[in-house]
Amino acid sequence: MTQGCTTVTKYFLFLFNLIFFVCGALIMGFGLWVLFDNQSFIAVLQESSDSVKVASYILIGVGSLSMAMGFFGCIGAIYEVRCLLGLYFSCLLLILIAQVTAGVLIYFQRDQLKSEMSNIIQDMIVHYTGHNKTSEHTWDYIQSTMKCCGWMGPNNWSDNMLIKNSSQNLYSCSCRNESLPGSDIKMEGLCEHLSSELPVYQTGCMSNVEKWLLENCGVILGICVGVAVVELLGMILSMCLCKSIVQQDYAKVSKY
C-alpha cells in the first residue's frame, strides 16, 4: 500500500513539475517580450526608466530558475533522490516568498508607479523631435492606433519645445484625425497646418494606455497565481514523497 502511494505521489509530482517548467518558460518569455518589444507602450517606458528593464530581467531570472527547479524536481521525483527533493522544496519556498514580497511592494507603490509613468510620457512629449528614436516612434504608433493625442489631451503638445518656439501651427502628425479633411496623413514627426484649428484627436491617451496596462497586468497576475498554486502543490508532494522514501529506507533495515 505504501509503495502504491509512493508511486502515485511520484508521478503526480512529476506532472506538477512539468507544469511548473512550462509556467517558468511563460514567465521567461514574457520577460523577453518586455525587454525586446519595440511596438508597444513598454518601449516608451524603457527609453525613460530603468525600472522596466530591471523588472524584465527579474522576470527572465525567475522564469529561468523556475524552469531549472521544474527540471530538478522531475529528476528527483522519478529517481527518488532525497537531496534533490529537499533542494527543490527549499528553492520553491524561497521563490514563493519572493513572489509574495514583490506583489505586496507593487500593490502599495501602484500610485507612485502611475505618477512616474505620467511624468515619463509628459517629459517625452516636451522633448519630442520626431527623429530616429524608439520611444518617439512607439508613441507615434500608440497615438495613431489608439486614436488619441497627448497624455491628458492634445494641449500637452503645446509644451513641446519645437512647437512652443515655432511661429507655425505645428502638431504631432500621429495625432491627425483621419475623419477630418486636410493634407496627407503622416505617422511620425511634426506637421504644419494653415489654420489654428488643428485636425487632431481631442481625447488623451491616458485612459487607453491604462486599459492596455491593466489587460497585460491581468495576464501577468494570472500566470503568477498559476505558478504559485503549482509551487504549493509541488512543495506538498515533495514533502510527502521524501517522507515516503525515508519510511521505505527504514523498512529495509533488518530487525534483529
Legacy VTK file of the C-alpha trace (Angstrom):
# vtk DataFile Version 3.0
C-alpha trace
ASCII
DATASET POLYDATA
POINTS 256 float
0.000 0.000 0.000
2.814 2.374 0.908
4.631 1.533 -2.323
1.487 2.296 -4.312
1.009 5.661 -2.598
4.661 6.481 -3.211
4.304 5.673 -6.910
1.179 7.824 -7.243
2.829 10.709 -5.375
5.924 10.380 -7.539
4.029 10.650 -10.811
1.831 13.468 -9.533
4.965 15.349 -8.509
6.480 14.716 -11.928
3.334 16.094 -13.590
3.289 19.222 -11.424
6.964 19.848 -12.078
6.313 19.570 -15.785
3.578 22.214 -15.441
5.927 24.290 -13.297
8.570 24.063 -16.022
6.070 25.307 -18.627
4.919 28.180 -16.374
8.546 29.187 -15.860
9.027 29.222 -19.618
5.981 31.516 -19.940
7.360 33.940 -17.338
10.763 33.990 -19.030
9.095 34.501 -22.419
7.097 37.431 -21.079
10.271 38.967 -19.642
11.984 38.645 -23.018
8.966 40.254 -24.707
9.098 43.214 -22.290
12.851 43.571 -22.921
12.862 43.380 -26.728
9.409 44.592 -27.815
9.573 47.869 -29.750
5.952 48.284 -30.840
4.082 48.639 -27.569
3.811 51.113 -24.712
6.573 49.248 -22.850
9.132 50.614 -25.329
8.267 54.184 -24.330
8.899 53.418 -20.659
12.133 51.566 -21.434
13.729 54.625 -23.005
12.999 56.801 -19.982
13.087 54.491 -16.982
15.434 51.705 -15.941
12.790 50.142 -13.681
11.080 48.439 -16.633
14.343 46.853 -17.765
15.098 45.742 -14.219
11.618 44.195 -13.994
12.165 42.350 -17.282
15.487 40.967 -16.048
13.785 39.825 -12.837
11.070 38.073 -14.841
13.680 36.355 -17.010
15.648 35.287 -13.925
12.585 33.962 -12.084
11.408 32.154 -15.209
14.812 30.553 -15.767
15.059 29.497 -12.127
11.541 28.064 -12.264
12.437 26.035 -15.344
15.583 24.717 -13.647
13.665 23.807 -10.499
10.996 22.067 -12.559
13.690 20.020 -14.249
15.412 19.060 -10.990
12.046 18.304 -9.413
11.239 15.881 -12.226
14.599 14.131 -11.803
14.198 13.945 -8.023
10.673 12.536 -8.332
11.452 9.877 -10.947
14.671 8.625 -9.320
13.527 9.345 -5.727
16.620 11.386 -4.825
16.047 12.891 -1.379
18.756 15.558 -1.749
17.153 16.909 -4.927
13.709 16.807 -3.343
14.968 18.761 -0.321
16.727 21.301 -2.531
13.617 21.538 -4.680
11.405 22.247 -1.641
13.774 24.916 -0.280
14.047 26.752 -3.604
10.272 26.661 -4.110
9.800 28.202 -0.685
12.271 30.997 -1.461
10.654 31.702 -4.845
7.193 31.818 -3.291
8.345 34.262 -0.594
9.990 36.461 -3.266
6.827 36.483 -5.393
4.598 37.456 -2.468
7.041 40.213 -1.436
7.183 41.621 -4.984
3.399 41.560 -5.266
2.952 43.429 -1.971
5.523 46.078 -2.970
3.881 46.654 -6.357
0.429 46.916 -4.761
1.456 49.528 -2.192
3.518 51.535 -4.712
0.948 51.499 -7.532
0.164 55.230 -7.173
3.858 56.088 -7.285
4.305 53.936 -10.404
1.326 55.629 -12.063
2.766 59.067 -11.278
6.186 58.056 -12.590
4.638 56.780 -15.820
2.758 60.061 -16.317
5.940 62.101 -15.763
7.868 59.936 -18.248
5.292 60.438 -21.021
4.920 64.174 -20.490
8.703 64.649 -20.430
8.970 62.675 -23.676
6.311 64.902 -25.305
8.152 68.069 -24.206
11.439 66.898 -25.793
9.878 65.174 -28.820
11.738 65.871 -32.091
10.433 63.140 -34.417
13.908 61.866 -35.248
15.076 58.245 -35.106
14.291 57.348 -31.509
12.489 54.196 -30.448
10.348 55.770 -27.731
9.148 58.582 -30.033
8.218 56.214 -32.858
6.433 53.970 -30.393
4.464 56.902 -29.006
3.507 57.890 -32.566
2.309 54.332 -33.125
0.247 54.451 -29.914
-1.412 57.767 -30.809
-2.290 56.667 -34.327
-3.601 53.196 -33.426
-5.441 54.258 -30.251
-6.777 57.396 -31.962
-5.711 59.744 -29.176
-3.451 62.751 -28.733
-1.164 63.642 -25.844
-1.330 62.153 -22.368
-4.197 64.091 -20.819
-5.211 65.650 -24.138
-3.858 67.493 -27.214
-2.958 70.512 -25.046
0.036 68.531 -23.742
1.725 69.141 -27.095
1.697 72.915 -26.512
4.563 72.291 -24.056
6.727 70.731 -26.768
9.926 72.751 -27.242
9.760 72.830 -31.053
6.065 73.696 -31.203
6.397 76.351 -28.491
9.291 78.106 -30.273
7.802 77.899 -33.767
5.744 80.597 -35.475
3.929 77.913 -37.496
0.872 75.912 -36.452
2.615 72.622 -35.724
1.111 69.474 -34.295
2.069 65.824 -33.845
1.461 64.032 -37.147
0.338 60.858 -35.409
-2.447 62.859 -33.697
-4.049 63.514 -37.091
-7.757 62.695 -37.085
-8.368 60.720 -40.246
-12.059 61.652 -40.319
-11.253 65.361 -40.771
-10.379 66.813 -44.200
-6.859 68.036 -44.798
-3.442 67.109 -46.067
-1.959 63.634 -46.368
-1.571 61.703 -43.140
1.925 61.017 -41.794
2.688 58.628 -38.975
5.583 60.418 -37.285
7.203 63.797 -36.781
5.578 67.217 -36.611
3.159 68.500 -39.257
2.080 72.023 -40.199
-1.498 73.247 -40.511
-2.614 76.537 -42.022
-5.385 77.101 -39.511
-5.152 77.262 -35.725
-7.972 74.667 -35.649
-5.726 71.624 -35.675
-7.158 68.393 -37.187
-6.209 66.208 -34.215
-7.953 63.820 -31.846
-9.369 65.556 -28.790
-9.009 62.692 -26.316
-5.849 61.883 -24.369
-4.115 58.521 -24.406
-4.043 58.058 -20.619
-7.274 56.048 -20.359
-6.397 53.841 -23.342
-2.862 53.210 -22.098
-4.073 52.418 -18.583
-6.569 49.963 -20.069
-3.759 48.338 -22.077
-1.573 48.067 -18.986
-4.395 46.620 -16.895
-5.086 43.991 -19.557
-1.429 42.954 -19.630
-1.166 43.071 -15.831
-4.064 40.632 -15.747
-2.051 38.219 -17.868
0.957 38.594 -15.580
-1.167 38.158 -12.465
-2.861 35.065 -13.884
0.479 33.470 -14.712
1.921 34.309 -11.275
-1.124 32.920 -9.449
-0.951 29.755 -11.520
2.731 29.358 -10.758
2.105 29.963 -7.029
-0.562 27.230 -6.932
1.763 24.798 -8.691
4.554 25.755 -6.264
2.402 24.993 -3.220
1.290 21.653 -4.627
4.874 20.837 -5.567
6.072 21.600 -2.052
3.375 19.389 -0.509
4.042 16.494 -2.875
7.821 16.751 -2.468
7.475 16.544 1.337
5.132 13.550 1.048
7.448 11.759 -1.380
10.546 12.480 0.711
8.791 11.178 3.831
7.719 8.006 1.969
11.284 7.394 0.797
12.583 7.713 4.369
9.943 5.276 5.630
10.853 2.783 2.929
14.554 3.026 3.799
13.795 2.340 7.465
11.588 -0.585 6.479
14.526 -2.188 4.674
16.632 -2.201 7.835
16.843 -5.699 9.369
15.105 -6.030 12.720
17.440 -8.041 14.996
LINES 1 257
256 0 1 2 3 4 5 6 7 8 9 10 11 12 13 14 15 16 17 18 19 20 21 22 23 24 25 26 27 28 29 30 31 32 33 34 35 36 37 38 39 40 41 42 43 44 45 46 47 48 49 50 51 52 53 54 55 56 57 58 59 60 61 62 63 64 65 66 67 68 69 70 71 72 73 74 75 76 77 78 79 80 81 82 83 84 85 86 87 88 89 90 91 92 93 94 95 96 97 98 99 100 101 102 103 104 105 106 107 108 109 110 111 112 113 114 115 116 117 118 119 120 121 122 123 124 125 126 127 128 129 130 131 132 133 134 135 136 137 138 139 140 141 142 143 144 145 146 147 148 149 150 151 152 153 154 155 156 157 158 159 160 161 162 163 164 165 166 167 168 169 170 171 172 173 174 175 176 177 178 179 180 181 182 183 184 185 186 187 188 189 190 191 192 193 194 195 196 197 198 199 200 201 202 203 204 205 206 207 208 209 210 211 212 213 214 215 216 217 218 219 220 221 222 223 224 225 226 227 228 229 230 231 232 233 234 235 236 237 238 239 240 241 242 243 244 245 246 247 248 249 250 251 252 253 254 255
